[in-house]
Amino acid sequence: MKFLNPSCREATRLLSEREERALTVVERSALMLHLAICKACGRFEKQLAFMHQALGRWRNYSEDDALR
């Protein structure tokens, strides 16, 4: 990864990995800087958050909830 200037590919990889592990200080800093200037990666971050939230709801879904 280029120091504090990741490509969009690297930024999306970091966003995905952030779901699985804690990023290093350098990775977090680079990602924050990239997200500040890249709208496309910001949208990807929001999409990941939406999918994470939807998956959480699905995991807690029961047929009893559907009957209400």
Summary of the structure (lengths in Angstrom):
residues: 68
radius of gyration: 15.7
end to end distance: 49.8
largest distance: 52.7
contacts: 154
relative contact order: 0.14
helix: 74%
strand: 0%
